[in-house]
């Protein structure tokens, strides 16, 4: 890699071989600086002449490349010195003007290019300026790529200077997925204040727990002040009631300084119903497909190149402007794209390209109920190249063994063998008939590595989509809570904890909204009731529009220091410590693993190893609600106990297990207990 300095857009002569990469450093201070200079990248074509094109500034101008491959920076890009560039896509409109409403009202014409992008560069526009776009001379609408909606979803958009924030994470290069202990939280319900900045004082306690990555539920601007986040209608705008753009940057900055990664949940399968003005601009939606939330995003019809660009730009925006480390892609089974180069594949390609350019590894993690390994297979073998995905099968198998529930999608689970298969392979349904779906479901994930699966005993969906939002702590015993934590944290996969899980939080996590339209509010109420038809839950679901419903969802952080809550917290800490310290556990590997079980006794066994004679563990999980006597079968050697959930120190009933065991020993497991032994040597 070689370097030179030049002014922006200056023609320079270089001597290099064809396609040799090099960087150009410029002292143009209007954009992001690196060590006092802007970083630019290009590829020498061997002709000796090259135009300098910016790399780091938030998204390059229109670049025509291969078929269907282009980029366009959208939104209001503040250039500094009172200059701002505005770009909006409206291919079917005949007139689009910029209406600045404050601090001084004025109307500015925009010019249209051949792809339907309307653009202008305006002087005397400072950060904080509020504006609309006037469409066809008759209606004022916020910017679809607004960076901030300080007056809510119906108000004007606001110009933001993203370069004014002083980052302190220069040395942060990210975490490897396989090292992550993920903690999912909802900003509004995690603290009494419900803001980004209020999360920061709790980071040290999360770090003491062993968490090194927080996953934030969606923060794109939604109506009102309370919402799960999946009704967002401005994908680029950070929710004002949480603290807006600077609030999120402060939280990410604080996390990185403490060695913690930040994962952001984003929604690319739909937009919310209130404040969604994309309809006025262009064909962002299609009626060819239906989602549970209405019409699907237009990812494969006419004008879909520009629609894809909108969402890909959004993904890169979070990585680049907010220094986010990974994106969790909500419900990709609601993304419909029959094109030869699907949106998810193109998104993964562009994110990988960004990651390579930045020399900082960033990730995409999908939520998918398709059980389709194509999602996470490399593109070289016909996959989309998404880095990892949530594994719902693992959760469902574990949940049914713990609770005995067998309604809705839980009807497909309930055997020890189900959880064994998920531990070994990931997907349980890999082509078998699903009673719930009434068809065959899934394909095999056996060949996909363990670090491509995120597993959990609880998450916002599996708690919040219950009628009463009841957490596992309200459904099972204290012993079962410890058992669940062990299955997750001793598994070969990436573990995810849901806020409060680590100390047995009892506050329900209910579904909540704060819409302003009476008909929409009633539709949401009725929709929630219909969602529960597959289950036999009795009673009425709490009103999602009620402020009380939201307040009930706030966690009780102080209870983590009390009684069984504190014991469970320390148990989680110990499990995470063991996971990090023992090579057999820290190496996420499905190959160096064996799992088997006793179906009638409801007991599951698991061995994991790394260099078998150097690090080897044996775990037993008893899902039976009674004590069970068994005979163990193990490789030769001395096996020493390192963790026993039945011990008094963990407020258990008292262990019946010896400190050391060998193959052939008869032992008695406590009800819903877990134990782990480590191999100390060859007998």
URURCOR-V189931 format. One record per residue. N is the residue number from 1. OMEGA is omega in whole degrees, 0 to 359 (* if undefined). NEAR is the number of other ideal C-beta (glycine too) atoms within 8 Angstrom. Layout:
((N,OMEGA,NEAR) (N,OMEGA,NEAR))
//
This chain:
((1,179,5) (2,186,6) (3,170,8) (4,180,9) (5,180,8) (6,175,9) (7,180,7) (8,178,8) (9,177,5) (10,175,7) (11,181,6) (12,177,10) (13,180,6) (14,177,10) (15,183,4) (16,177,9) (17,182,6) (18,175,7) (19,175,8) (20,182,8) (21,173,8) (22,180,13) (23,177,10) (24,177,14) (25,180,12) (26,179,12) (27,174,8) (28,189,8) (29,183,7) (30,185,6) (31,184,10) (32,181,7) (33,174,8) (34,184,9) (35,177,4) (36,180,5) (37,173,10) (38,179,15) (39,180,10) (40,179,13) (41,173,11) (42,178,10) (43,181,7) (44,180,13) (45,178,7) (46,182,8) (47,176,4) (48,180,6) (49,184,7) (50,174,9) (51,183,6) (52,181,14) (53,182,8) (54,177,10) (55,185,9) (56,183,10) (57,188,9) (58,170,8) (59,182,11) (60,176,9) (61,183,6) (62,178,9) (63,178,7) (64,181,5) (65,179,5) (66,182,4) (67,178,3) (68,185,6) (69,177,6) (70,180,11) (71,176,10) (72,175,14) (73,183,12) (74,181,13) (75,180,11) (76,184,14) (77,181,10) (78,185,13) (79,183,9) (80,177,9) (81,176,5) (82,179,8) (83,181,11) (84,179,13) (85,182,12) (86,178,15) (87,177,13) (88,179,15) (89,178,15) (90,192,12) (91,185,10) (92,182,6) (93,180,11) (94,180,3) (95,174,7) (96,177,12) (97,176,11) (98,177,14) (99,176,13) (100,185,14) (101,176,8) (102,6,8) (103,180,4) (104,185,5) (105,176,7) (106,182,6) (107,185,9) (108,178,10) (109,176,7) (110,176,12) (111,185,7) (112,175,8) (113,188,8) (114,179,3) (115,178,11) (116,176,13) (117,178,13) (118,191,14) (119,171,12) (120,174,11) (121,189,9) (122,175,12) (123,177,6) (124,174,5) (125,183,11) (126,174,7) (127,184,8) (128,177,7) (129,179,12) (130,186,13) (131,168,15) (132,162,11) (133,175,15) (134,186,12) (135,178,14) (136,176,7) (137,187,6) (138,182,5) (139,179,7) (140,182,7) (141,174,10) (142,180,15) (143,177,13) (144,178,13) (145,179,13) (146,178,15) (147,180,14) (148,177,12) (149,186,14) (150,179,8) (151,176,8) (152,190,10) (153,181,12) (154,184,6) (155,180,9) (156,173,10) (157,185,14) (158,177,13) (159,181,15) (160,173,10) (161,183,8) (162,182,10) (163,184,8) (164,181,6) (165,181,8) (166,179,4) (167,177,8) (168,184,7) (169,185,10) (170,185,5) (171,182,4) (172,178,9) (173,177,6) (174,178,9) (175,172,9) (176,180,7) (177,185,12) (178,180,8) (179,190,6) (180,165,11) (181,191,11) (182,180,14) (183,181,13) (184,179,13) (185,173,12) (186,187,12) (187,183,14) (188,185,11) (189,185,12) (190,181,13) (191,176,10) (192,182,5) (193,179,6) (194,181,12) (195,176,12) (196,184,12) (197,179,10) (198,177,12) (199,189,14) (200,180,10) (201,181,6) (202,183,11) (203,181,13) (204,179,8) (205,175,8) (206,179,11) (207,177,12) (208,176,7) (209,183,12) (210,179,12) (211,176,13) (212,176,11) (213,173,15) (214,176,16) (215,186,13) (216,174,11) (217,193,12) (218,181,14) (219,177,12) (220,187,15) (221,178,14) (222,181,14) (223,176,14) (224,186,11) (225,181,5) (226,183,10) (227,173,13) (228,181,12) (229,183,14) (230,172,9) (231,179,13) (232,181,16) (233,175,15) (234,187,13) (235,182,12) (236,187,10) (237,180,12) (238,184,14) (239,184,13) (240,183,11) (241,176,10) (242,182,14) (243,175,11) (244,186,11) (245,183,12) (246,179,8) (247,179,13) (248,179,14) (249,179,12) (250,180,12) (251,179,13) (252,180,13) (253,180,12) (254,178,10) (255,183,12) (256,178,14) (257,180,9) (258,178,9) (259,182,6) (260,177,13) (261,179,13) (262,176,15) (263,180,16) (264,177,14) (265,179,12) (266,187,14) (267,181,14) (268,180,11) (269,179,12) (270,168,11) (271,180,8) (272,185,12) (273,185,7) (274,181,12) (275,180,13) (276,182,9) (277,178,10) (278,179,11) (279,184,7) (280,186,7) (281,185,13) (282,185,12) (283,177,11) (284,186,11) (285,180,10) (286,175,12) (287,178,5) (288,180,6) (289,177,8) (290,174,5) (291,176,11) (292,185,3) (293,180,6) (294,183,6) (295,183,9) (296,174,15) (297,182,13) (298,180,12) (299,182,14) (300,178,11) (301,176,9) (302,181,4) (303,184,11) (304,176,11) (305,182,9) (306,176,14) (307,176,13) (308,180,12) (309,181,12) (310,184,14) (311,176,13) (312,175,12) (313,179,14) (314,180,12) (315,181,14) (316,178,12) (317,180,12) (318,179,12) (319,189,15) (320,187,11) (321,183,8) (322,177,12) (323,177,14) (324,184,12) (325,180,11) (326,175,15) (327,171,15) (328,184,13) (329,184,12) (330,168,13) (331,181,10) (332,174,14) (333,174,7) (334,176,12) (335,184,13) (336,183,12) (337,181,9) (338,182,5) (339,183,9) (340,177,3) (341,187,6) (342,180,12) (343,183,14) (344,177,14) (345,180,11) (346,177,11) (347,180,13) (348,178,14) (349,183,10) (350,178,11) (351,177,13) (352,178,9) (353,177,8) (354,181,12) (355,180,11) (356,180,7) (357,184,8) (358,185,8) (359,177,5) (360,184,8) (361,174,7) (362,192,13) (363,168,11) (364,180,13) (365,186,15) (366,162,14) (367,183,11) (368,174,12) (369,183,7) (370,188,8) (371,182,13) (372,183,8) (373,177,13) (374,181,9) (375,185,14) (376,175,14) (377,176,12) (378,180,6) (379,181,11) (380,179,3) (381,172,6) (382,180,5) (383,177,12) (384,179,12) (385,173,11) (386,188,14) (387,184,11) (388,176,14) (389,172,13) (390,180,13) (391,181,13) (392,181,7) (393,180,14) (394,180,17) (395,185,13) (396,179,13) (397,180,14) (398,184,13) (399,183,14) (400,177,14) (401,181,12) (402,189,14) (403,185,9) (404,180,6) (405,183,7) (406,180,7) (407,181,8) (408,181,7) (409,178,7) (410,180,12) (411,182,9) (412,187,9) (413,177,13) (414,181,8) (415,173,8) (416,181,13) (417,178,8) (418,180,13) (419,177,15) (420,181,12) (421,180,9) (422,177,14) (423,182,12) (424,192,9) (425,188,12) (426,179,14) (427,172,14) (428,178,13) (429,183,11) (430,181,12) (431,180,8) (432,179,8) (433,177,6) (434,179,11) (435,182,7) (436,181,8) (437,181,6) (438,177,5) (439,174,6) (440,189,7) (441,169,10) (442,170,13) (443,190,10) (444,173,10) (445,185,13) (446,184,9) (447,180,5) (448,183,10) (449,185,7) (450,183,11) (451,174,10) (452,182,11) (453,175,15) (454,182,13) (455,187,12) (456,171,15) (457,179,12) (458,168,10) (459,185,11) (460,181,11) (461,187,6) (462,173,11) (463,188,15) (464,179,11) (465,164,7) (466,188,9) (467,182,8) (468,177,10) (469,185,14) (470,177,8) (471,180,16) (472,181,15) (473,178,9) (474,187,7) (475,187,8) (476,182,9) (477,176,6) (478,178,9) (479,180,14) (480,176,11) (481,178,13) (482,178,15) (483,180,16) (484,181,13) (485,179,15) (486,179,15) (487,181,13) (488,189,14) (489,176,11) (490,179,15) (491,179,10) (492,187,9) (493,178,13) (494,183,13) (495,174,13) (496,176,14) (497,176,15) (498,189,13) (499,180,12) (500,180,11) (501,187,13) (502,177,10) (503,176,12) (504,178,11) (505,183,12) (506,179,8) (507,179,11) (508,172,11) (509,186,12) (510,177,13) (511,182,11) (512,178,13) (513,173,14) (514,179,12) (515,180,13) (516,182,6) (517,185,7) (518,180,5) (519,179,6) (520,179,10) (521,180,11) (522,178,8) (523,178,8) (524,179,12) (525,181,11) (526,179,8) (527,178,8) (528,180,11) (529,181,10) (530,181,7) (531,185,7) (532,183,10) (533,182,6) (534,180,6) (535,182,8) (536,178,4) (537,184,8) (538,178,3) (539,180,6) (540,177,4) (541,177,11) (542,182,11) (543,182,7) (544,182,13) (545,184,11) (546,175,9) (547,179,7) (548,178,7) (549,178,14) (550,183,14) (551,178,7) (552,183,11) (553,180,14) (554,184,12) (555,181,10) (556,188,9) (557,183,7) (558,182,6) (559,180,10) (560,179,11) (561,187,6) (562,168,7) (563,181,5) (564,178,8) (565,181,12) (566,178,11) (567,179,10) (568,177,15) (569,180,12) (570,177,8) (571,175,12) (572,179,15) (573,182,11) (574,178,9) (575,180,13) (576,177,13) (577,180,9) (578,179,13) (579,182,14) (580,189,9) (581,184,6) (582,183,11) (583,180,9) (584,180,13) (585,183,11) (586,177,9) (587,181,8) (588,190,10) (589,177,11) (590,182,11) (591,179,4) (592,187,10) (593,171,13) (594,178,5) (595,178,11) (596,184,6) (597,174,11) (598,188,8) (599,183,8) (600,181,4) (601,180,8) (602,181,11) (603,179,15) (604,178,12) (605,177,11) (606,171,12) (607,173,13) (608,182,14) (609,171,11) (610,190,11) (611,196,7) (612,182,8) (613,181,6) (614,180,7) (615,187,11) (616,180,14) (617,179,16) (618,183,14) (619,175,14) (620,179,13) (621,181,12) (622,179,14) (623,179,11) (624,179,12) (625,176,4) (626,174,5) (627,184,9) (628,176,12) (629,181,7) (630,172,12) (631,185,7) (632,176,12) (633,188,5) (634,169,11) (635,181,8) (636,178,7) (637,177,12) (638,183,9) (639,186,13) (640,181,10) (641,178,13) (642,179,8) (643,179,11) (644,184,13) (645,181,15) (646,181,14) (647,179,9) (648,181,6) (649,178,4) (650,181,11) (651,177,7) (652,182,14) (653,184,6) (654,186,8) (655,172,10) (656,186,9) (657,177,11) (658,179,7) (659,180,4) (660,178,9) (661,175,11) (662,180,11) (663,180,8) (664,180,6) (665,173,9) (666,183,7) (667,178,12) (668,180,10) (669,175,16) (670,179,15) (671,178,12) (672,179,11) (673,172,15) (674,179,15) (675,176,14) (676,175,15) (677,177,13) (678,182,13) (679,184,14) (680,180,7) (681,180,6) (682,180,5) (683,*,6))
//
